[in-house]
């Protein structure tokens, strides 16, 4: 096998002009998104690059990931990372997998990120999605870059499962049941009075930096289980409600508890006591525009400048299933735009990487735009009861889309009113 070619910065600039050329970034997804993990002059990734972390190399699904990302065997591939050995390892694996036109670029730190004229991109609101390293610096007493204040809480989100927390969590983290902030009768956010009391009981003020994460749990046990969306999505659900209430600095650990463990950080089984506060410090809701209820959802359906976005699975969308054993009616809201979550009501694989980090934002944006979901409109994301809608909303927020909300009632609330219209079956072509 021929020796791998090392391309220069000038050659890489020329390469990206070719239709079949792809640049692959093998650093962590957090570095790709915008965090300067090695002190580089500019955070982010080379414009147009695709995220393919070296971390994924050992996975049996690796070849499927390449197909999923549209990396074809006749593409001209240039691989880069922070260190030459990172890029070389991935490049060699690509050639072993049948990719013949593969080269390595080793100038990212010294040349590309240091030269303003060379194009780079980053996830606009990447700071809301933090890395294990950022959290590790925070809890060890260091002050991470872009840090708001010295009052913080790390919060392990769960749904009626403290054993998940007690079985292992980020050191110093408290736990929060999602039921603290949402009602089991409606699955909507609780009243302002209830939110105020719950946040104060957990020691959260409007000025507290809150870092949220969860575990990926199988419904039948407390083990980390890659197939379930419950842990991470519960953290994002709490993030949405906290932002709505008025917590000014809410972050989510990218990949949740699994990313913390994968990064080699210590875990704790201590039951950390909550430290209540006397006053939240802001009128709730401080950001009411983040939530949409049914009357406004109906107005949005009539508006050319707004869309309801259905983040459910296709069988739910067509009315084959309701998605939940407590939702009887099957179907969809007429006029809603479909934004497929994945296989069923308990998975979000179309919005996640296999390690549960947030999927490359370019890929999500491209899928949405092919469905007519664009940032120029006011968008309200919904699902069955608000959890998947909250995660899709968080992706739009990360991308800097300016008018994004969660239709909190979703299909559960809509379908409970017999006066509301609904559709089933394959959608009709316009």
C-alpha positions as CSV (number, residue, x, y, z in Angstrom):
1,X,0.0,0.0,0.0
2,X,1.4,3.4,-1.0
3,X,2.5,5.8,1.7
4,X,-0.1,8.3,2.8
5,X,0.3,11.8,1.4
6,X,0.6,14.8,3.7
7,X,-1.1,17.8,2.1
8,X,-0.1,21.4,2.7
9,X,-2.4,24.2,3.6
10,X,-2.4,25.4,0.1
11,X,-3.2,22.0,-1.3
12,X,-6.0,21.6,1.2
13,X,-7.6,24.9,0.1
14,X,-7.5,23.7,-3.5
15,X,-8.9,20.3,-2.5
16,X,-12.1,21.6,-1.0
17,X,-13.1,23.1,-4.3
18,X,-13.4,19.6,-5.8
19,X,-17.0,18.1,-5.8
20,X,-15.9,14.7,-4.5
21,X,-13.5,16.0,-1.8
22,X,-14.3,15.8,1.9
23,X,-12.4,17.0,4.9
24,X,-12.7,14.8,8.0
25,X,-12.2,16.3,11.5
26,X,-11.2,13.5,13.9
27,X,-11.1,15.6,17.0
28,X,-13.8,15.4,19.7
29,X,-17.3,16.7,18.8
30,X,-16.8,19.4,21.3
31,X,-13.7,20.7,19.6
32,X,-15.5,20.5,16.3
33,X,-18.4,22.5,17.7
34,X,-16.3,25.4,18.8
35,X,-14.5,24.7,22.1
36,X,-10.7,25.5,21.8
37,X,-9.5,22.4,23.5
38,X,-5.8,22.9,22.8
39,X,-5.5,26.7,23.1
40,X,-5.9,27.3,19.4
41,X,-6.4,30.9,18.2
42,X,-9.8,30.1,16.8
43,X,-12.2,27.4,18.0
44,X,-14.3,25.4,15.6
45,X,-13.5,23.4,12.5
46,X,-12.3,23.9,8.9
47,X,-15.2,25.1,6.9
48,X,-17.1,22.3,5.3
49,X,-15.4,19.6,7.3
50,X,-17.4,16.6,8.6
51,X,-17.0,15.4,12.2
52,X,-15.6,11.8,12.5
53,X,-14.0,11.6,16.0
54,X,-11.1,9.2,16.5
55,X,-13.0,7.9,19.5
56,X,-15.4,6.0,17.1
57,X,-12.6,4.0,15.4
58,X,-13.0,0.9,17.6
59,X,-16.7,0.6,17.2
60,X,-18.2,-2.2,15.1
61,X,-20.6,0.4,13.7
62,X,-17.8,2.5,12.2
63,X,-18.4,1.6,8.6
64,X,-22.1,2.2,9.0
65,X,-21.2,5.7,10.4
66,X,-19.3,6.5,7.2
67,X,-22.3,5.5,5.1
68,X,-24.6,7.4,7.3
69,X,-22.4,10.5,6.8
70,X,-22.3,10.0,3.0
71,X,-18.6,9.4,2.8
72,X,-18.2,7.5,-0.4
73,X,-15.3,5.3,-1.5
74,X,-14.6,7.4,-4.5
75,X,-14.4,10.6,-2.5
76,X,-11.1,12.4,-2.1
77,X,-10.6,12.5,1.7
78,X,-8.3,14.7,3.8
79,X,-8.1,13.9,7.5
80,X,-7.0,16.3,10.2
81,X,-6.9,16.4,14.0
82,X,-4.9,18.1,16.8
83,X,-2.0,15.7,16.6
84,X,-0.5,13.9,13.5
85,X,-1.0,10.5,15.1
86,X,-4.8,11.2,15.4
87,X,-5.2,11.9,11.7
88,X,-2.8,9.1,10.7
89,X,-4.7,6.5,12.7
90,X,-8.0,7.3,11.1
91,X,-6.5,7.7,7.6
92,X,-5.0,4.2,7.8
93,X,-8.3,2.8,9.0
94,X,-10.1,4.4,6.1
95,X,-7.7,2.8,3.6
96,X,-8.1,-0.6,5.3
97,X,-11.9,-0.1,4.8
98,X,-11.5,0.4,1.0
99,X,-11.1,4.2,0.7
100,X,-8.2,4.7,-1.7
101,X,-7.8,8.5,-2.0
102,X,-6.9,9.5,1.5
103,X,-4.4,12.1,2.7
104,X,-3.5,13.7,6.0
105,X,-3.3,17.4,6.9
106,X,-1.2,18.3,9.9
107,X,-1.3,22.1,9.8
108,X,-4.6,22.7,11.7
109,X,-3.1,24.1,14.9
110,X,-0.1,25.9,13.6
111,X,-1.5,27.3,10.4
112,X,-5.2,26.9,9.7
113,X,-6.7,28.0,13.0
114,X,-4.0,30.7,13.4
115,X,-4.7,32.3,10.1
116,X,-7.7,34.6,10.0
117,X,-8.0,34.4,6.2
118,X,-8.6,30.6,6.3
119,X,-12.3,29.8,6.6
120,X,-13.6,28.1,9.8
121,X,-17.0,27.4,11.2
122,X,-18.5,26.8,14.6
123,X,-21.8,25.9,16.2
124,X,-23.1,29.4,17.0
125,X,-24.2,28.6,20.6
126,X,-21.7,25.9,21.3
127,X,-21.1,27.2,24.8
128,X,-24.5,25.8,25.9
129,X,-23.2,22.3,25.1
130,X,-20.2,21.6,27.3
131,X,-17.6,18.9,27.3
132,X,-16.5,16.5,30.2
133,X,-13.3,18.5,30.4
134,X,-15.1,21.7,30.9
135,X,-17.2,20.2,33.7
136,X,-14.1,18.6,35.2
137,X,-12.4,22.0,35.3
138,X,-15.5,23.5,36.9
139,X,-15.9,21.0,39.7
140,X,-12.1,20.9,40.5
141,X,-12.1,24.6,41.3
142,X,-10.8,25.9,38.1
143,X,-12.7,28.5,36.1
144,X,-13.4,27.4,32.6
145,X,-13.3,29.9,29.8
146,X,-16.5,31.7,29.0
147,X,-17.7,31.0,32.6
148,X,-20.4,33.3,33.9
149,X,-19.9,33.3,37.7
150,X,-18.7,31.3,40.7
151,X,-22.1,29.9,41.7
152,X,-22.9,26.6,40.0
153,X,-24.8,23.4,40.4
154,X,-24.2,20.1,38.4
155,X,-27.5,18.3,38.2
156,X,-28.1,14.7,37.4
157,X,-31.5,14.5,35.6
158,X,-33.7,11.4,35.9
159,X,-37.4,10.3,35.8
160,X,-38.4,8.7,39.0
161,X,-35.1,6.8,39.3
162,X,-32.8,8.0,42.0
163,X,-31.1,4.6,41.9
164,X,-29.6,5.8,38.6
165,X,-28.1,8.7,40.4
166,X,-27.0,6.7,43.5
167,X,-25.4,4.1,41.3
168,X,-22.9,6.6,39.9
169,X,-22.8,10.3,39.1
170,X,-20.5,13.2,38.4
171,X,-18.8,14.1,41.8
172,X,-20.7,16.8,43.6
173,X,-23.8,16.6,41.4
174,X,-27.3,16.7,43.0
175,X,-30.2,14.8,41.4
176,X,-33.4,16.3,40.0
177,X,-36.4,14.2,39.1
178,X,-38.0,15.7,35.9
179,X,-41.3,15.6,37.8
180,X,-40.0,18.5,39.9
181,X,-40.5,20.8,36.9
182,X,-43.3,19.1,34.9
183,X,-46.7,17.7,35.8
184,X,-47.5,14.0,35.3
185,X,-51.1,14.9,34.7
186,X,-50.3,16.9,31.6
187,X,-46.6,16.4,31.1
188,X,-46.4,20.2,30.6
189,X,-44.2,22.5,32.6
190,X,-45.5,23.2,36.1
191,X,-47.1,26.5,37.1
192,X,-44.8,29.5,37.9
193,X,-45.5,29.1,41.6
194,X,-44.6,25.4,41.5
195,X,-41.5,26.0,39.4
196,X,-40.3,28.7,41.8
197,X,-40.7,26.4,44.8
198,X,-39.0,23.5,43.1
199,X,-36.0,25.5,41.8
200,X,-35.5,27.1,45.2
201,X,-35.7,23.6,46.9
202,X,-32.9,22.5,44.6
203,X,-30.7,25.5,45.3
204,X,-31.2,27.1,41.8
205,X,-31.5,30.9,41.4
206,X,-31.8,32.9,38.2
207,X,-28.1,33.6,38.5
208,X,-26.9,30.0,39.1
209,X,-25.0,28.3,36.4
210,X,-26.7,24.9,36.0
211,X,-25.0,22.0,34.2
212,X,-27.4,19.2,33.4
213,X,-26.8,15.7,32.3
214,X,-28.4,12.3,32.4
215,X,-27.8,8.6,32.0
216,X,-29.0,6.4,29.1
217,X,-31.1,3.8,31.0
218,X,-32.8,0.6,30.0
219,X,-36.4,0.8,31.5
220,X,-35.8,-2.5,33.4
221,X,-32.5,-1.7,35.1
222,X,-30.1,0.9,36.2
223,X,-27.3,0.1,33.9
224,X,-26.0,2.5,31.2
225,X,-27.9,1.4,28.1
226,X,-27.2,2.9,24.7
227,X,-30.6,2.2,23.3
228,X,-32.6,4.4,25.6
229,X,-33.1,8.2,25.1
230,X,-34.4,8.8,28.6
231,X,-31.3,10.2,30.4
232,X,-30.0,12.8,28.0
233,X,-33.4,13.9,26.8
234,X,-34.6,14.4,30.4
235,X,-31.6,16.7,31.0
236,X,-32.6,18.7,27.9
237,X,-36.2,18.8,29.0
238,X,-35.1,20.3,32.4
239,X,-32.9,22.8,30.5
240,X,-35.8,24.0,28.5
241,X,-38.0,24.6,31.5
242,X,-35.2,26.2,33.5
243,X,-34.5,28.7,30.6
244,X,-38.2,29.4,30.3
245,X,-38.4,30.1,34.1
246,X,-35.4,32.4,33.9
247,X,-32.2,30.6,34.8
248,X,-29.7,32.7,32.8
249,X,-26.9,30.2,32.3
250,X,-28.0,26.6,31.6
251,X,-25.6,24.2,30.1
252,X,-25.9,20.5,29.0
253,X,-23.1,18.0,29.2
254,X,-22.7,16.7,25.6
255,X,-23.2,12.9,25.7
256,X,-24.3,12.9,29.3
257,X,-22.9,10.5,31.9
258,X,-21.5,8.3,29.2
259,X,-19.2,11.0,27.9
260,X,-18.0,11.7,31.5
261,X,-17.1,8.0,31.9
262,X,-15.6,7.7,28.4
263,X,-13.3,10.7,29.2
264,X,-11.9,8.8,32.2
265,X,-13.2,11.0,35.0
266,X,-14.0,9.7,38.5
267,X,-17.5,8.9,39.5
268,X,-19.2,9.2,42.9
269,X,-22.0,7.4,44.7
270,X,-22.4,10.0,47.4
271,X,-25.9,11.3,47.9
272,X,-25.2,15.0,47.7
273,X,-27.6,17.0,49.8
274,X,-29.5,19.9,48.1
275,X,-28.9,23.4,49.5
276,X,-32.2,25.3,49.2
277,X,-32.2,29.0,48.6
278,X,-34.7,31.5,49.9
279,X,-35.4,33.3,46.6
280,X,-35.2,32.4,42.9
281,X,-34.5,36.0,42.0
282,X,-36.7,36.6,39.0
283,X,-40.3,36.6,38.0
284,X,-41.3,33.3,36.4
285,X,-41.6,32.9,33.4
286,X,-38.7,35.3,32.5
287,X,-38.7,33.9,28.9
288,X,-42.3,33.0,28.1
289,X,-41.6,33.1,24.4
290,X,-39.8,29.7,24.7
291,X,-43.1,27.9,25.3
292,X,-46.1,27.7,23.1
293,X,-49.5,26.4,24.3
294,X,-52.4,25.2,22.1
295,X,-54.1,28.6,21.3
296,X,-50.8,30.0,20.0
297,X,-50.1,26.7,18.2
298,X,-53.3,27.1,16.3
299,X,-52.3,30.6,15.4
300,X,-49.0,29.4,14.1
301,X,-50.7,26.8,11.9
302,X,-52.6,29.7,10.2
303,X,-49.5,31.9,9.8
304,X,-47.2,31.9,6.8
305,X,-44.3,33.0,9.0
306,X,-44.5,30.1,11.5
307,X,-44.5,26.3,11.6
308,X,-45.3,23.6,14.1
309,X,-42.6,20.9,13.8
310,X,-43.6,17.3,14.6
311,X,-40.6,15.5,16.2
312,X,-42.1,12.0,16.3
313,X,-41.5,8.8,14.6
314,X,-43.1,8.0,11.2
315,X,-45.5,5.4,12.6
316,X,-46.7,8.0,15.1
317,X,-47.0,10.6,12.4
318,X,-49.1,8.4,10.1
319,X,-51.3,7.2,13.0
320,X,-50.1,3.6,12.9
321,X,-49.3,3.9,16.7
322,X,-49.9,6.6,19.3
323,X,-46.4,6.2,20.7
324,X,-47.5,5.9,24.3
325,X,-49.7,3.5,26.3
326,X,-51.5,6.5,27.9
327,X,-52.3,8.3,24.6
328,X,-55.3,6.6,23.0
329,X,-55.8,8.7,19.8
330,X,-53.5,8.1,16.9
331,X,-52.6,10.6,14.2
332,X,-51.0,14.0,13.6
333,X,-51.8,17.7,13.8
334,X,-52.9,18.8,10.3
335,X,-50.4,21.2,8.8
336,X,-47.5,20.2,11.0
337,X,-44.1,19.7,9.4
338,X,-42.5,16.3,10.0
339,X,-39.0,16.2,11.5
340,X,-38.4,12.5,12.1
341,X,-37.0,11.6,15.5
342,X,-36.0,8.1,14.7
343,X,-37.4,4.6,15.2
344,X,-40.0,5.1,17.9
345,X,-41.2,7.4,20.7
346,X,-38.3,6.4,22.9
347,X,-35.4,7.1,20.6
348,X,-33.8,10.2,19.0
349,X,-31.2,8.5,16.8
350,X,-31.7,11.0,14.0
351,X,-30.5,13.7,16.3
352,X,-27.7,11.8,18.1
353,X,-24.3,10.2,17.4
354,X,-23.9,6.6,18.6
355,X,-22.1,7.8,21.7
356,X,-25.1,10.0,22.5
357,X,-23.3,13.3,21.7
358,X,-25.4,15.7,19.7
359,X,-25.3,15.0,16.0
360,X,-23.2,17.2,13.7
361,X,-25.3,20.3,13.3
362,X,-24.8,20.7,9.6
363,X,-26.5,17.3,9.1
364,X,-29.5,18.3,11.2
365,X,-29.8,21.6,9.5
366,X,-29.6,20.0,6.0
367,X,-32.3,17.5,6.9
368,X,-34.6,20.2,8.3
369,X,-34.2,22.4,5.3
370,X,-35.0,19.6,2.9
371,X,-38.3,19.3,4.8
372,X,-38.9,23.1,4.5
373,X,-37.9,23.8,8.1
374,X,-36.0,27.1,8.0
375,X,-34.6,29.6,10.5
376,X,-36.5,32.5,9.0
377,X,-39.8,31.3,10.6
378,X,-41.0,31.1,14.1
379,X,-40.8,27.3,14.9
380,X,-42.5,25.4,17.7
381,X,-41.2,21.8,18.1
382,X,-43.5,19.2,19.6
383,X,-43.8,15.4,20.1
384,X,-46.0,13.3,22.2
385,X,-45.5,15.1,25.5
386,X,-42.6,17.6,25.1
387,X,-39.4,15.6,25.6
388,X,-38.3,15.0,22.0
389,X,-39.7,18.4,21.0
390,X,-37.4,19.9,23.7
391,X,-34.3,18.1,22.3
392,X,-35.0,19.3,18.7
393,X,-35.7,22.8,20.1
394,X,-32.3,22.7,21.8
395,X,-30.6,21.8,18.5
396,X,-32.2,24.8,16.9
397,X,-31.1,27.0,19.8
398,X,-27.5,25.7,19.5
399,X,-27.6,26.6,15.8
400,X,-28.6,30.2,16.7
401,X,-32.0,30.0,15.0
402,X,-33.7,33.1,16.3
403,X,-37.4,32.2,17.0
404,X,-37.7,28.7,18.4
405,X,-40.1,27.4,21.0
406,X,-41.5,24.1,22.3
407,X,-45.2,23.4,21.9
408,X,-45.4,22.0,25.3
409,X,-48.8,20.2,25.1
410,X,-47.9,18.3,21.9
411,X,-49.9,15.5,20.6
412,X,-51.1,14.5,24.1
413,X,-52.8,17.7,24.8
414,X,-54.0,18.2,21.2
415,X,-55.5,14.8,20.9
416,X,-57.3,15.0,24.3
417,X,-59.6,17.7,22.9
418,X,-62.2,16.1,20.5
419,X,-62.8,19.5,18.9
420,X,-59.2,19.5,17.5
421,X,-58.8,18.1,14.0
422,X,-56.3,15.3,13.2
423,X,-55.1,13.3,10.3
424,X,-53.9,9.7,9.7
425,X,-52.3,7.8,6.9
426,X,-49.7,8.9,4.4
427,X,-49.5,12.7,4.0
428,X,-51.0,14.1,0.7
429,X,-48.6,15.7,-1.7
430,X,-49.1,19.5,-2.0
